[in-house]
Amino acid sequence: MDNPAKAPSPCYRAVITGHGSFAPEKTLANDELARMVDTSDEWITTRTGIKVRHVTTENESTAFLATEAAKRALAEARLDPAQVELIVVATITPEMVFPSTASFVQRALKANRAWVFDLSAACSGFVYGLSIVQQFIESGRLKNALIIGAETLTKITDWTDRTSCILFGDGAGAVVLQRADDGRRGILYSTMHSDGERWEALNCQAYGSRHPASRELDDPKKIYMQIKGREVYQQAIRRIVETVDECLHACDVTLDDIGMIISHQMNARIIESASKRLGVPQDKVFINIAEYGNTSAASVPIAFDECVRTGRLERGDIVVLVAFGAGLTWGANVIVF
């Protein structure tokens, strides 16, 4: 197989021109969780790096979070919603079975020219979305697109399970991707992978066609997320390391050339272990899980937005976005910001 780095450069580049994020005002700190299940702030912090997570109220849905993040990204890009041609929402906690969450975002934004769809790749959803939209822009098919990661994971969390309820939070992040022809900025490379044999490591089984709402569940807890922690931990580290190495090789760059690596915020210890194996200095790894918890598809765009807003990433820097999640799925994007 030819080295992807040797492939001809596309006529256009898909450039991030706007970014934004939104998290519910309500929060749940570790000390509060300790009054709900047998845990403690020290136990949670030591094992996950999480201190607090944002939690939606009854009236805050996935589409609401997605729309708020999208408004901020559009404002940053100075792009009128009427100019948006495509809206992709990556989520595993959609507004409803159908229509898509993206349909509700389009309606709220009045982005009437856009065609829309949802993408279900769990924690990898946002990097998958960037990769897909990249192809439309590089081919010249689109000029302006909106990619959103949005989750309300606390609505499918088992609050009696201390091993999983400590992990998850709600939020949304978005970017505007636009066509440019100068070649100096934009997505350089994207990669996506999956392993369906390991689906049981991370899942939420009800209610789909296998366990429909019309039939009583053999286990009532199938309405909640199920996690095999040890397997996820091992697979996540392995796949993150492999994927970042693939990106470096494909783009013919070294870690010295990279300005920042932004990983899906699944667990601070996983990110730290993967970074150590890669030999990445800690100042080149952005971690904000302490204030958000694991927000699945929303975590990468939330972290990206915060990384830029806090001055950790500057125009012209090379950034690697990498994620691992249920499916199993994993992938990455290399971007000149």
C-alpha positions as CSV (number, residue, x, y, z in Angstrom):
1,M,0.0,0.0,0.0
2,D,1.2,3.5,-0.9
3,N,2.2,5.8,2.0
4,P,-0.7,8.2,2.5
5,A,1.9,11.0,2.8
6,K,2.9,10.4,-0.8
7,A,-0.6,10.9,-2.1
8,P,-1.3,14.1,-4.2
9,S,-2.4,17.1,-2.2
10,P,-6.1,17.9,-2.5
11,C,-7.3,20.9,-4.5
12,Y,-8.9,22.3,-1.4
13,R,-8.3,22.2,2.4
14,A,-11.0,21.8,5.1
15,V,-10.2,24.5,7.6
16,I,-11.5,25.1,11.1
17,T,-12.7,28.7,11.1
18,G,-14.9,28.7,14.2
19,H,-15.2,26.7,17.4
20,G,-17.5,26.7,20.4
21,S,-18.7,24.7,23.4
22,F,-21.5,24.6,25.9
23,A,-22.0,22.8,29.2
24,P,-25.0,22.9,31.5
25,E,-24.9,25.2,34.4
26,K,-25.7,22.5,36.9
27,T,-22.7,20.5,38.2
28,L,-22.2,17.4,40.3
29,A,-18.9,17.3,42.3
30,N,-17.3,14.2,43.7
31,D,-18.2,15.0,47.2
32,E,-21.9,15.1,46.2
33,L,-21.5,11.7,44.4
34,A,-20.1,10.3,47.6
35,R,-23.4,10.9,49.3
36,M,-25.2,8.9,46.5
37,V,-22.9,5.8,46.2
38,D,-20.0,4.3,48.1
39,T,-17.1,6.4,46.8
40,S,-15.0,9.4,47.7
41,D,-13.4,12.4,46.1
42,E,-10.0,10.8,46.6
43,W,-11.0,7.5,45.1
44,I,-12.5,9.2,42.0
45,T,-9.7,11.6,41.5
46,T,-7.0,9.0,41.9
47,R,-8.5,6.7,39.3
48,T,-10.0,9.0,36.8
49,G,-8.7,12.6,37.3
50,I,-12.4,13.8,37.4
51,K,-13.4,16.4,40.0
52,V,-16.8,17.6,38.7
53,R,-19.1,17.0,35.8
54,H,-21.9,19.0,34.2
55,V,-25.5,17.6,34.4
56,T,-28.5,18.6,32.3
57,T,-31.8,19.5,33.8
58,E,-35.0,17.9,32.7
59,N,-35.5,20.6,30.0
60,E,-32.0,20.5,28.6
61,S,-31.8,18.0,25.7
62,T,-29.0,16.9,23.4
63,A,-30.3,19.2,20.6
64,F,-30.4,22.1,23.0
65,L,-26.7,21.6,24.0
66,A,-25.7,21.1,20.4
67,T,-27.4,24.2,19.2
68,E,-25.8,26.4,21.9
69,A,-22.3,25.1,21.0
70,A,-23.1,25.6,17.2
71,K,-24.2,29.2,17.8
72,R,-20.8,30.0,19.4
73,A,-18.9,28.3,16.6
74,L,-20.8,30.1,13.9
75,A,-20.2,33.4,15.7
76,E,-16.5,32.7,15.9
77,A,-16.5,32.0,12.2
78,R,-18.7,35.0,11.4
79,L,-20.9,32.6,9.3
80,D,-24.6,33.1,8.9
81,P,-26.5,29.9,9.5
82,A,-28.2,30.3,6.1
83,Q,-24.7,29.7,4.6
84,V,-24.3,26.3,6.3
85,E,-24.6,23.4,3.8
86,L,-24.2,20.4,6.1
87,I,-24.8,19.7,9.8
88,V,-23.4,16.6,11.4
89,V,-24.2,15.7,15.0
90,A,-22.1,13.0,16.6
91,T,-24.0,11.5,19.5
92,I,-25.0,8.3,21.3
93,T,-27.7,10.1,23.3
94,P,-29.9,11.5,20.4
95,E,-32.9,13.7,20.9
96,M,-35.1,10.8,20.0
97,V,-35.1,7.6,17.9
98,F,-35.9,9.7,14.8
99,P,-35.7,12.2,13.3
100,S,-32.1,13.0,13.8
101,T,-30.8,15.4,16.4
102,A,-29.2,17.3,13.6
103,S,-32.7,18.0,12.2
104,F,-33.6,19.8,15.5
105,V,-30.3,21.8,15.4
106,Q,-31.0,22.8,11.8
107,R,-34.5,24.0,12.8
108,A,-33.2,25.9,15.9
109,L,-30.5,27.6,13.8
110,K,-32.7,28.2,10.8
111,A,-30.0,26.7,8.7
112,N,-32.5,26.0,5.9
113,R,-29.9,25.2,3.2
114,A,-28.2,22.5,5.1
115,W,-28.7,18.7,4.7
116,V,-28.2,17.0,8.0
117,F,-27.5,13.7,9.7
118,D,-26.5,12.1,13.0
119,L,-23.4,9.9,13.4
120,S,-23.1,7.1,16.0
121,A,-19.5,6.2,16.7
122,A,-19.6,6.9,20.5
123,C,-16.5,8.7,21.8
124,S,-14.9,8.6,18.3
125,G,-17.9,10.3,16.7
126,F,-16.5,13.8,16.4
127,V,-13.2,12.7,14.8
128,Y,-15.2,10.4,12.5
129,G,-17.4,13.4,11.6
130,L,-14.4,15.6,10.8
131,S,-13.0,12.9,8.5
132,I,-16.2,12.4,6.6
133,V,-16.9,16.1,6.1
134,Q,-13.2,16.6,5.1
135,Q,-13.9,14.5,2.0
136,F,-16.9,16.6,0.9
137,I,-14.9,19.8,1.3
138,E,-11.7,18.6,-0.3
139,S,-13.7,17.3,-3.3
140,G,-15.2,20.7,-3.8
141,R,-18.7,19.5,-3.0
142,L,-19.2,21.8,0.0
143,K,-17.9,25.2,1.2
144,N,-19.3,25.4,4.7
145,A,-20.2,22.7,7.2
146,L,-20.9,22.4,10.9
147,I,-19.7,19.4,12.9
148,I,-21.0,18.9,16.5
149,G,-20.4,16.5,19.2
150,A,-23.2,16.5,21.8
151,E,-24.1,14.2,24.7
152,T,-26.5,13.9,27.6
153,L,-24.8,10.8,29.1
154,T,-26.2,11.4,32.6
155,K,-29.6,10.5,31.2
156,I,-28.4,6.9,30.6
157,T,-26.1,6.6,33.6
158,D,-26.8,4.0,36.4
159,W,-26.5,6.2,39.5
160,T,-26.3,3.1,41.7
161,D,-23.1,1.8,40.0
162,R,-20.1,3.5,41.5
163,T,-17.7,2.2,38.9
164,S,-19.5,3.9,36.0
165,C,-21.6,6.8,37.4
166,I,-18.5,8.7,38.5
167,L,-17.3,9.0,34.9
168,F,-19.9,10.8,32.8
169,G,-21.0,14.3,32.2
170,D,-23.1,16.3,29.7
171,G,-21.9,18.9,27.1
172,A,-21.4,19.8,23.5
173,G,-18.7,21.2,21.3
174,A,-18.8,22.3,17.6
175,V,-16.6,23.5,14.8
176,V,-17.2,25.2,11.5
177,L,-15.3,23.6,8.7
178,Q,-14.8,25.7,5.5
179,R,-13.2,25.3,2.2
180,A,-9.9,27.0,1.5
181,D,-7.5,26.8,-1.4
182,D,-4.3,28.2,0.0
183,G,-3.1,24.9,1.4
184,R,-1.4,26.4,4.5
185,R,-4.1,25.4,7.0
186,G,-6.6,22.7,7.4
187,I,-6.9,19.0,7.9
188,L,-3.8,17.2,6.7
189,Y,-4.8,13.6,7.5
190,S,-7.6,11.6,9.0
191,T,-7.8,7.9,10.0
192,M,-10.7,5.8,11.3
193,H,-10.7,2.2,12.7
194,S,-13.1,-0.2,14.4
195,D,-13.4,-3.6,16.0
196,G,-16.9,-4.9,16.2
197,E,-15.8,-8.2,17.9
198,R,-15.3,-6.2,21.1
199,W,-18.7,-4.5,21.2
200,E,-19.4,-5.8,24.7
201,A,-16.6,-3.8,26.3
202,L,-18.8,-0.6,26.0
203,N,-22.5,-0.7,25.3
204,C,-26.0,0.4,26.0
205,Q,-28.3,-2.3,24.7
206,A,-31.9,-1.0,25.2
207,Y,-34.0,0.1,23.4
208,G,-33.1,-1.1,19.9
209,S,-34.3,-3.9,17.7
210,R,-32.5,-6.5,19.8
211,H,-34.2,-5.4,23.0
212,P,-37.3,-3.4,21.8
213,A,-39.4,-1.3,24.1
214,S,-42.3,-3.7,23.4
215,R,-40.6,-6.5,25.3
216,E,-39.7,-6.7,28.9
217,L,-35.9,-6.7,29.5
218,D,-34.3,-9.8,31.0
219,D,-32.0,-7.3,32.9
220,P,-33.5,-3.8,33.7
221,K,-30.0,-2.4,33.8
222,K,-29.6,-2.8,30.0
223,I,-31.1,0.7,29.7
224,Y,-27.9,2.0,31.1
225,M,-24.3,2.1,29.9
226,Q,-22.3,-1.1,30.6
227,I,-18.5,-1.0,30.8
228,K,-15.8,-3.6,31.1
229,G,-13.3,-1.2,32.7
230,R,-10.0,-3.2,32.5
231,E,-10.5,-4.2,28.8
232,V,-11.4,-0.6,27.9
233,Y,-8.4,0.7,29.7
234,Q,-6.0,-1.6,27.9
235,Q,-7.5,-1.2,24.5
236,A,-7.7,2.6,24.7
237,I,-4.0,3.0,25.5
238,R,-3.0,0.6,22.8
239,R,-5.2,2.2,20.1
240,I,-4.3,5.8,21.0
241,V,-0.6,5.0,20.7
242,E,-1.0,3.1,17.4
243,T,-3.2,5.9,15.9
244,V,-0.9,8.8,16.9
245,D,2.1,6.8,15.5
246,E,0.1,6.3,12.3
247,C,-0.6,10.0,12.0
248,L,3.0,11.0,12.5
249,H,4.2,8.5,9.9
250,A,1.5,9.4,7.3
251,C,2.2,13.1,7.6
252,D,6.0,12.7,7.8
253,V,6.2,14.7,11.1
254,T,7.7,14.1,14.5
255,L,6.4,14.9,18.0
256,D,8.6,18.0,17.9
257,D,6.5,19.3,15.1
258,I,3.2,18.8,17.0
259,G,1.9,21.8,18.9
260,M,-0.8,19.8,20.9
261,I,-2.4,16.4,21.2
262,I,-6.0,16.6,22.2
263,S,-7.4,13.2,23.2
264,H,-11.0,12.1,24.0
265,Q,-11.3,12.8,27.7
266,M,-12.2,9.3,28.8
267,N,-9.9,9.0,31.8
268,A,-6.9,11.1,32.8
269,R,-4.9,8.0,33.6
270,I,-5.4,6.5,30.2
271,I,-4.3,9.7,28.5
272,E,-1.3,10.0,30.7
273,S,-0.3,6.4,30.1
274,A,-0.7,6.7,26.4
275,S,1.3,9.9,26.4
276,K,4.1,8.3,28.3
277,R,4.4,5.4,25.9
278,L,4.5,7.9,23.0
279,G,7.1,10.0,24.7
280,V,5.0,13.1,24.5
281,P,5.9,16.0,27.0
282,Q,2.9,16.7,29.3
283,D,2.8,20.3,28.1
284,K,1.8,19.0,24.6
285,V,-1.1,17.0,26.0
286,F,-4.4,18.9,26.8
287,I,-6.5,17.4,29.6
288,N,-9.6,19.1,30.9
289,I,-11.5,16.0,32.2
290,A,-11.3,17.3,35.8
291,E,-14.0,19.9,35.0
292,Y,-16.2,17.9,32.6
293,G,-15.9,14.2,33.1
294,N,-16.3,11.9,30.1
295,T,-18.6,13.5,27.6
296,S,-18.1,11.0,24.8
297,A,-18.4,12.6,21.4
298,A,-18.5,16.0,22.9
299,S,-15.2,15.8,24.7
300,V,-12.8,16.4,21.8
301,P,-14.5,19.5,20.5
302,I,-15.0,20.9,24.1
303,A,-11.3,20.3,24.8
304,F,-10.3,21.8,21.4
305,D,-12.4,24.9,22.1
306,E,-11.0,25.3,25.6
307,C,-7.4,24.7,24.4
308,V,-7.7,27.5,21.9
309,R,-9.5,29.9,24.3
310,T,-6.8,29.5,27.0
311,G,-4.0,30.2,24.6
312,R,-2.6,26.7,24.5
313,L,-3.0,26.4,20.7
314,E,-2.2,29.1,18.3
315,R,-2.8,29.8,14.6
316,G,-0.5,27.7,12.5
317,D,0.1,25.0,15.2
318,I,-0.3,21.3,14.2
319,V,-2.8,19.6,16.5
320,V,-3.7,15.9,16.6
321,L,-7.2,15.0,17.7
322,V,-7.5,11.4,18.8
323,A,-10.4,9.4,20.2
324,F,-11.3,5.9,21.3
325,G,-14.8,4.6,22.1
326,A,-17.5,2.0,21.9
327,G,-17.8,-0.2,18.9
328,L,-15.0,-0.4,19.4
329,T,-14.1,2.6,17.4
330,W,-11.0,4.9,17.2
331,G,-9.5,7.5,15.0
332,A,-7.6,10.8,14.6
333,N,-7.3,14.0,12.6
334,V,-4.1,15.9,12.0
335,I,-4.9,19.6,11.6
336,V,-2.9,22.8,10.9
337,F,-4.9,25.2,12.9
